[in-house]
């Protein structure tokens, strides 16, 4: 499996976990309005959105690094 494929698989898995946490916290806030602050949903949305967006941005950069490493490994394989 190439490094690009492993990176994509890892990013999808991590993003799914973060989406699950976001979903859980949103449901918790709706189910327990007396236990959370009035701006709980907004704070959860902003925080988890920033975490997911930041991770996706880092993953985008890492994808190009992995693609470059895959190309270098393929070139080294053909030289030998």
N, C-alpha and C positions, 0 to 999 in steps of 0.2 A: 504494500500500500504506500502510495507516495506521501510525502510530507504535506502536500496541499490537501489531499483527501483526509488525512488524519486531523489537520487543523480545522477543516470544515466540519467534520464530525464532532470534534471537541467543542467548537463554538456553538453548534446547534444544541448540543447537550447542555452546555452551561446557560445559554439563553433560555432554554426550556425550563431549567431549574429556577432561574430568576423570575420567569413569567409565572411559575407555580407559586413562588413566594409572594409575588405581587398579588396574585389572585387570592391566596389565602388571607393576606392582610386586608385586602378590600372586603372580603366576605366577613372577616372578623369585625371590622369596623361597622359594617351594616348590621350585623347580628347583635352587637353590643354597643349601641350608641351612648349608653350611660357610662361606659368605662373608658371611652376615648374622648379626645378633645374635638371641638367643632371642626377644626381644619385637618383632621386626621387623614381623610381621603386625599386631600390636596397634597399633603406632605408625603404620603406613601406614593402617590403618582409621580411627584417630582423626583423623589429620591430614587425610586426603582427605575424610572425612565432615564435618569442621568446615569445610573449604574449600567443599565442595558445598552444605552447609546455609547457610553465610553468604552465598554467592552467590545462592542461592534466596531468602533473606530480602530481600536488596537488590533482587533482581528483582521481588519482590512489591510492594515500595514503588514502584519505578520504573514498574510496570504502572499503578498508580493515577495517577501523575504523567503518564504518556503518555496515559491515558484522558482526563484533564482537559485536556491540550493538544489532543487530538483534538476534544473538545467545543467548546473555545474557537475553534479553527480553523473548525469547521463553523458556529458562530454568526457569526463574522466574514464568512464566505462568503455567508451569507444576507442580511446587512445591506447589502452592496454592490450 
